[in-house]
Amino acid sequence: MSLPAVLLAAGSSPSPTPSETTTPAVPSLQDAHESATQAAGWVEQNWSTWLAIGLQVLLIVVIAAVLRVAVRRAITKLIDRMNRTAQAVDGTALGGLLVNVERRRQRSQAIGSVLRSVASFLIVGTGALMILSAFDINLAPLLASAGVAGVAIGFGARNLVTDFLSGVFMILEDQYGVGDSIDAGVASGEVIEVGLRVTKLRGDNGEIWYVRNGEVKRIGNLSQGWSTAGVDVTVRSSEDLDKVRHTIGEVAERMSKEEPWNELLWGPIEVLGLDSVLLDSMVVRVAAKTMPGKSLTVERELRWRIKLAFDAADIPIVGRAPLMVGDEAAADPTAGVAAPSAYSNTASPQSQAATPLTPPSVTK
């Protein structure tokens, strides 16, 4: 088919006409009246249900708010009463046996903070679930999603959760407090602050250690209960043991009656006996039960008094080898040093005689 025939056929085809526009139908007054009637009927049928749900939600919110305020106020009053009890006994003889005010205050505040947070979470969470159930919302998928999200968050922040839980149990069990001297394994020193996540320790050289509660696997508290002051006295093996015991007994009796040692000593100073016996010396063990954290102070004072008493009783204390007197003291200090070996000099006859002979060379 030729091109002119194609163009002629295209020109003879009828041209498309524009589509006819349709005007939107305007609702009549009768239709509007029917729609309004249906809406009013629906509202009339459901307004009681809405009112019941609204009143139920309002009641849940009011009860949850009042209960939360009441529980938090009760916990606060309980913590304040604990602090007032600690302040009342502070400075008295009973207060010396109990923990100090700062330790009780921080421990009570930490416990109160945990209890208030837990109470608020339980009350608000329970109220929210009750409100959702009032709207006939299926809580099973929500609880399942919350459980999965909680597991994911727990795995992601497991160290934080471990630190927090460990801190809570440390405070509740009163394992240590402010002012205690503890050995936490990773660090040791005096406790200056107890937190739910971190415990602050001041070391012997003044440094501050921040120890995460989750890293503490064992606690050695040196300030709870009582401490033991032990002193080892080394005397000559030929010394009269009855005289040594009598001298130490006099020191212990005088020290137990003087201030402030009579308060620091919680038991009599006892001579436990011989700790070891050697050829030229023997060790006498002296021990006493003291106030927590005061064992080193008592040990220093006890050593001081025993030394003065032994000097007055002419009982020498053996601590090192006796000094040589006379001609032995003026002897050459290098006399006890062995002479150098002749083999250290390669030119000496002994060294040459010990040198292996060179094997003769074998020629083919």
C-alpha positions in Angstrom: 0.0 0.0 0.0 1.4 3.4 -1.1 2.0 6.4 1.3 -0.6 8.6 -0.4 -3.3 5.9 0.1 -2.4 5.7 3.8 -2.6 9.5 4.2 -6.0 9.5 2.4 -7.4 6.8 4.6 -6.2 8.6 7.7 -7.8 11.9 6.6 -11.1 10.2 5.9 -11.4 8.7 9.4 -13.7 10.7 11.7 -11.9 12.9 14.3 -12.5 12.1 18.0 -15.0 14.2 19.8 -14.4 15.6 23.3 -16.0 13.6 26.1 -19.2 14.9 27.5 -18.8 16.5 31.0 -21.0 15.1 33.8 -22.2 17.5 36.5 -22.1 16.1 40.1 -25.4 15.3 41.6 -26.5 17.6 44.3 -28.0 15.8 47.3 -31.5 16.8 47.9 -32.9 18.0 51.2 -34.5 14.6 51.8 -31.1 12.9 51.6 -29.5 15.3 54.1 -32.5 14.8 56.4 -32.1 11.0 56.2 -28.3 11.2 56.9 -28.8 13.5 59.9 -31.5 11.2 61.2 -29.2 8.1 61.0 -26.3 10.0 62.7 -28.6 11.1 65.5 -29.9 7.6 65.9 -26.4 6.2 66.1 -25.4 8.7 68.7 -28.5 8.0 70.7 -27.8 4.3 70.6 -24.1 4.7 71.7 -24.0 7.7 74.0 -24.5 5.6 77.1 -21.6 3.3 76.1 -19.4 6.3 75.6 -20.4 7.8 78.8 -19.7 4.6 80.7 -16.3 4.2 79.1 -15.4 7.9 79.9 -16.5 7.5 83.5 -14.5 4.3 83.8 -11.4 5.8 82.4 -11.8 8.9 84.6 -12.2 6.6 87.6 -9.1 4.6 86.8 -7.0 7.7 86.3 -8.2 9.2 89.6 -7.7 6.0 91.6 -4.2 5.5 90.1 -3.1 9.1 90.8 -4.4 9.0 94.4 -2.9 5.6 95.0 0.5 6.7 93.6 0.6 9.8 95.7 -0.4 7.9 98.8 2.2 5.1 98.3 5.0 7.6 97.6 4.1 9.6 100.6 4.1 6.5 102.8 7.5 5.5 101.5 8.9 9.0 102.1 7.6 9.0 105.7 9.1 5.6 106.3 12.5 6.8 105.0 12.3 10.0 107.1 11.5 7.9 110.2 14.6 5.7 109.6 16.8 8.8 109.3 15.4 10.3 112.5 16.1 7.1 114.3 19.7 7.1 113.1 20.2 10.7 114.1 18.7 10.1 117.6 21.3 7.4 118.4 24.2 9.2 116.7 26.8 10.3 119.2 25.7 7.9 122.0 27.1 4.7 123.1 24.6 2.8 121.1 25.4 4.9 118.0 29.0 3.8 118.2 27.9 0.2 117.7 25.5 1.0 114.9 26.3 2.4 111.4 26.8 6.1 111.1 24.2 8.6 110.1 25.6 9.2 106.6 25.6 5.5 105.8 22.0 5.1 107.1 20.9 8.2 105.2 22.4 7.1 101.8 21.1 3.5 102.3 17.6 4.7 103.2 17.5 7.2 100.3 18.6 4.5 97.8 16.0 2.1 99.2 13.3 4.8 99.1 14.2 5.7 95.5 14.0 2.1 94.4 10.7 1.5 96.2 9.1 4.7 94.8 10.2 3.9 91.3 8.9 0.4 91.5 5.6 1.5 93.0 5.1 4.2 90.3 5.8 1.8 87.5 3.4 -0.8 88.9 0.6 1.6 89.5 0.9 3.6 86.2 1.4 0.4 84.2 -1.6 -1.3 85.7 -3.8 1.8 85.1 -2.7 2.0 81.5 -3.6 -1.6 80.9 -7.0 -1.1 82.5 -7.7 1.9 80.4 -6.8 0.0 77.2 -9.0 -2.9 78.2 -11.9 -0.4 78.8 -11.8 0.4 75.1 -12.0 -3.3 74.2 -8.5 -3.4 72.9 -6.9 -6.8 72.7 -3.9 -6.7 75.1 -2.4 -10.0 74.0 -0.4 -8.6 71.0 0.6 -5.6 73.0 1.9 -7.6 75.9 3.7 -10.0 73.5 5.4 -7.0 71.8 6.3 -5.5 75.1 7.9 -8.8 76.2 9.9 -9.1 73.0 11.0 -5.5 73.3 12.0 -6.0 77.0 14.1 -9.0 76.1 15.9 -7.1 73.3 16.5 -4.2 75.6 17.7 -6.5 78.3 20.2 -8.1 76.0 21.4 -4.8 74.7 21.8 -3.2 78.2 22.6 -6.3 80.2 25.6 -4.7 81.8 23.5 -1.8 83.0 20.8 -4.1 84.3 23.4 -6.3 86.0 24.9 -3.3 87.7 21.5 -2.0 88.8 20.3 -5.3 90.2 23.6 -5.9 92.0 23.5 -2.4 93.6 19.9 -3.0 94.7 20.7 -6.3 96.5 24.0 -4.8 98.0 22.0 -2.0 99.5 19.1 -4.2 100.7 21.4 -6.8 102.2 23.6 -4.0 103.8 26.8 -5.6 102.5 28.7 -2.3 103.0 28.0 1.4 103.5 29.6 4.8 103.7 32.6 4.8 105.9 33.3 1.0 105.6 36.7 -0.2 104.6 36.2 -3.0 102.0 38.1 -5.1 99.6 36.0 -5.4 96.4 38.5 -7.5 94.5 39.0 -5.0 91.7 39.8 -2.2 94.2 40.0 -1.7 97.9 39.6 1.4 100.2 37.0 3.4 102.2 33.5 3.7 100.8 32.6 7.3 100.2 29.4 6.8 98.2 27.1 3.9 97.4 25.0 4.1 94.3 22.7 1.7 92.5 25.1 1.4 89.6 28.6 2.5 90.9 30.3 2.5 94.2 33.0 5.1 95.0 36.0 4.0 97.0 38.9 6.1 98.3 42.2 4.2 98.2 45.1 4.3 100.7 46.9 6.9 98.6 43.9 9.2 98.2 42.8 8.0 94.8 39.1 7.5 94.1 37.9 4.2 92.5 34.7 4.0 90.6 33.6 0.3 90.8 30.6 -1.0 88.9 28.4 -3.0 91.1 28.1 -5.7 88.5 31.8 -6.3 88.4 32.1 -7.1 92.2 32.2 -10.8 92.7 33.2 -10.8 96.4 33.2 -8.2 99.2 35.5 -8.2 102.1 34.1 -5.8 104.7 36.7 -4.8 107.3 34.4 -2.6 109.2 31.5 -4.8 110.2 31.3 -6.8 113.4 34.7 -6.6 115.0 38.4 -6.6 114.1 41.4 -8.5 115.5 44.6 -6.8 116.5 47.5 -9.2 116.4 51.1 -8.5 117.5 54.0 -10.9 117.2 56.8 -10.4 119.8 60.2 -12.1 119.0 62.4 -12.8 121.9 65.4 -15.0 122.5 64.9 -18.7 122.9 66.5 -18.6 126.3 64.1 -16.0 127.7 61.9 -16.8 130.7 58.4 -17.3 129.2 56.7 -16.6 132.6 58.4 -13.3 132.8 57.4 -12.4 129.2 53.8 -13.4 129.9 53.7 -11.4 133.2 55.2 -8.3 131.5 52.7 -8.4 128.6 49.8 -9.0 131.1 50.7 -5.8 133.0 50.8 -3.9 129.7 47.4 -5.3 128.7 45.8 -4.4 132.1 47.0 -0.8 132.0 46.0 -0.3 128.4 42.5 -1.7 129.0 41.8 0.8 131.7 43.0 4.0 129.9 41.1 6.3 127.5 40.4 5.9 124.6 41.7 2.3 124.5 39.1 1.0 126.8 36.4 1.9 124.2 38.4 0.6 121.2 39.1 -2.8 122.9 36.1 -5.0 122.8 37.8 -7.9 124.6 40.9 -8.6 126.8 44.4 -8.6 125.4 45.4 -12.2 125.5 48.8 -14.0 125.1 47.9 -16.8 122.8 51.2 -18.6 123.2 54.2 -19.4 121.1 53.7 -19.0 117.4 57.0 -20.4 116.4 60.2 -21.6 118.1 63.6 -21.4 116.4 67.2 -22.1 117.5 68.0 -18.5 118.5 64.5 -17.0 118.8 60.8 -17.6 119.5 57.7 -15.7 118.6 55.0 -14.9 121.2 51.5 -14.1 119.7 49.4 -11.4 121.4 45.8 -10.7 120.1 42.8 -8.7 121.1 39.3 -8.0 119.7 38.8 -4.4 118.7 36.2 -2.0 117.3 35.8 -2.4 113.5 38.5 -0.6 111.6 40.6 0.2 114.7 42.9 -2.9 114.7 45.9 -1.1 113.2 45.6 1.7 115.7 45.5 -0.8 118.6 48.4 -2.8 117.2 50.7 0.3 116.9 49.9 1.3 120.5 50.3 -2.2 121.8 53.8 -2.6 120.1 54.8 0.8 121.6 53.8 -0.2 125.1 55.3 -3.7 124.9 58.7 -2.3 123.7 58.8 0.2 126.6 57.8 -2.5 129.1 60.4 -5.0 127.8 63.1 -2.4 128.0 62.2 -1.7 131.6 62.2 -5.4 132.4 65.5 -6.0 130.6 64.0 -8.3 128.0 65.6 -7.8 124.6 63.5 -8.1 121.5 65.2 -10.1 118.7 64.6 -8.6 115.3 67.9 -9.2 113.4 71.2 -11.0 113.6 73.3 -9.8 116.6 76.1 -7.4 115.7 79.7 -8.6 116.0 82.0 -6.9 118.6 85.8 -6.7 119.1 88.1 -7.8 116.3 85.2 -9.5 114.4 83.6 -6.1 113.8 86.8 -4.6 112.4 87.3 -7.6 110.0 87.3 -7.1 106.3 83.7 -7.0 105.0 84.9 -8.8 101.8 86.3 -11.7 103.7 83.2 -13.7 103.2 83.3 -13.1 99.4 84.6 -16.0 97.4 87.8 -15.4 95.3 87.4 -15.1 91.6 87.8 -18.3 89.6 91.0 -18.9 87.6 88.9 -20.0 84.7 87.5 -16.5 84.3 90.9 -15.5 82.8 91.4 -17.0 79.4 95.2 -16.5 79.6 95.5 -18.6 82.8 97.1 -22.0 82.6 93.9 -23.6 84.1 91.8 -22.0 81.4 94.2 -23.0 78.6 94.4 -26.5 79.9 90.6 -26.8 79.9 90.3 -25.4 76.3 89.4 -28.3 73.9 92.0 -29.1 71.3 91.3 -28.1 67.7 90.8 -31.3 65.6 93.4 -31.7 62.8 92.2 -30.8 59.4 91.6 -33.7 57.0 92.7 -33.1 53.4 91.7 -35.3 50.6 
